[in-house]
Amino acid sequence: MSSADNHDERFRNMTFGSVYPHYVAKLEKKGRTKAELHQVIAWLTGYSDKDILRHIKEKSTFETFFAQATLNPQAFLITGVICGLRVEAIENPLTQQVRYLDKLVDELAKGRKMEKILRGE
């Protein structure tokens, strides 16, 4: 099994709720809010605040989290490097979706304007 396969399998089994507090902490440390985090998650997935909290409560894996999402048709505009990988070059759809979310959180933490993060919407 290649390291990419291990990476993909790890995301398949990782729960969204186990990563969510890290997103919140990262953003709050940089002066951003949980509401802004929910705004970018909603843009990417179509989820409401209630949906996000349900996935946390139900301990949804990233596989379930993204399988039930309606991915934004503009998500392909999310480009750049995250964890040493070009997001647009990731072949596994689930891994790419998780990295899309990571990239959006990074952009938010770096102080990028919301209209830029949401790709002009």
C-alpha positions as CSV (number, residue, x, y, z in Angstrom):
1,M,0.0,0.0,0.0
2,S,1.5,3.4,-1.0
3,S,1.7,6.3,1.4
4,A,-1.0,8.1,-0.6
5,D,-3.3,5.1,0.0
6,N,-2.6,5.2,3.7
7,H,-3.3,8.9,3.7
8,D,-6.6,8.4,1.9
9,E,-7.6,5.6,4.3
10,R,-6.8,7.8,7.3
11,F,-9.2,10.5,6.0
12,R,-11.9,7.9,5.3
13,N,-11.9,6.9,9.0
14,M,-11.2,10.2,10.6
15,T,-14.2,12.0,12.2
16,F,-15.0,15.5,11.2
17,G,-15.7,16.2,14.9
18,S,-12.2,15.3,15.9
19,V,-10.7,17.9,13.6
20,Y,-13.3,20.6,14.0
21,P,-12.0,21.9,17.4
22,H,-8.6,22.3,15.8
23,Y,-10.1,24.4,13.1
24,V,-11.8,26.6,15.7
25,A,-8.7,27.0,17.8
26,K,-6.5,27.9,14.8
27,L,-9.0,30.5,13.7
28,E,-9.7,32.0,17.1
29,K,-6.0,32.3,17.7
30,K,-5.8,34.4,14.5
31,G,-8.8,36.6,15.4
32,R,-11.3,34.9,13.2
33,T,-14.6,33.4,14.5
34,K,-16.5,30.2,14.6
35,A,-19.2,31.9,12.5
36,E,-16.7,32.5,9.8
37,L,-15.6,28.9,9.9
38,H,-19.2,27.8,9.5
39,Q,-19.6,30.2,6.6
40,V,-16.7,28.6,4.7
41,I,-17.9,25.1,5.6
42,A,-21.4,26.0,4.3
43,W,-20.0,27.4,1.1
44,L,-18.0,24.2,0.4
45,T,-20.6,21.7,1.5
46,G,-24.0,23.3,1.5
47,Y,-24.4,22.5,5.2
48,S,-26.3,24.7,7.6
49,D,-25.0,25.3,11.1
50,K,-27.5,22.7,12.3
51,D,-26.0,20.2,9.8
52,I,-22.5,20.9,10.9
53,L,-23.3,20.4,14.5
54,R,-25.2,17.1,13.7
55,H,-22.1,15.7,12.0
56,I,-20.1,16.5,15.0
57,K,-22.6,15.0,17.4
58,E,-23.0,11.9,15.3
59,K,-19.2,11.5,15.0
60,S,-19.5,11.4,11.2
61,T,-16.3,10.3,9.4
62,F,-15.0,12.6,6.7
63,E,-16.2,10.0,4.2
64,T,-19.8,10.4,5.5
65,F,-19.5,14.1,5.9
66,F,-18.5,14.7,2.3
67,A,-20.7,11.9,0.9
68,Q,-23.8,13.7,2.3
69,A,-22.6,17.2,1.2
70,T,-23.5,19.1,-1.9
71,L,-20.0,20.2,-2.9
72,N,-19.9,23.8,-4.3
73,P,-19.5,23.7,-8.0
74,Q,-16.8,26.4,-7.7
75,A,-14.7,24.2,-5.3
76,F,-12.4,23.4,-8.3
77,L,-11.2,27.0,-8.0
78,I,-9.5,26.1,-4.7
79,T,-5.9,25.8,-5.6
80,G,-2.5,26.0,-4.0
81,V,-0.4,23.9,-1.7
82,I,-1.5,22.3,1.6
83,C,0.7,20.0,3.5
84,G,3.2,19.9,0.6
85,L,0.6,18.8,-1.9
86,R,-1.1,20.8,-4.7
87,V,-4.8,20.6,-3.9
88,E,-5.8,20.6,-7.5
89,A,-3.5,17.6,-8.3
90,I,-4.8,15.3,-5.6
91,E,-6.4,12.3,-7.3
92,N,-8.5,10.8,-4.5
93,P,-11.8,12.7,-4.3
94,L,-12.2,12.4,-0.6
95,T,-8.7,13.5,0.2
96,Q,-9.1,16.4,-2.2
97,Q,-12.3,17.5,-0.5
98,V,-10.7,17.3,3.0
99,R,-7.8,19.3,1.6
100,Y,-10.2,21.8,0.1
101,L,-11.6,22.4,3.6
102,D,-8.1,22.6,5.1
103,K,-7.1,25.2,2.4
104,L,-10.2,27.3,3.1
105,V,-9.4,27.3,6.8
106,D,-5.8,28.2,6.1
107,E,-6.9,31.2,4.0
108,L,-9.3,32.3,6.7
109,A,-6.5,32.1,9.3
110,K,-4.2,34.1,7.1
111,G,-6.6,36.9,7.1
112,R,-7.8,36.6,3.5
113,K,-11.0,38.5,2.8
114,M,-14.2,36.3,2.9
115,E,-15.2,37.2,-0.7
116,K,-11.8,35.9,-1.9
117,I,-12.1,32.7,0.2
118,L,-15.6,32.1,-1.2
119,R,-14.2,32.5,-4.7
120,G,-16.2,35.7,-5.5
121,E,-19.6,34.6,-4.2
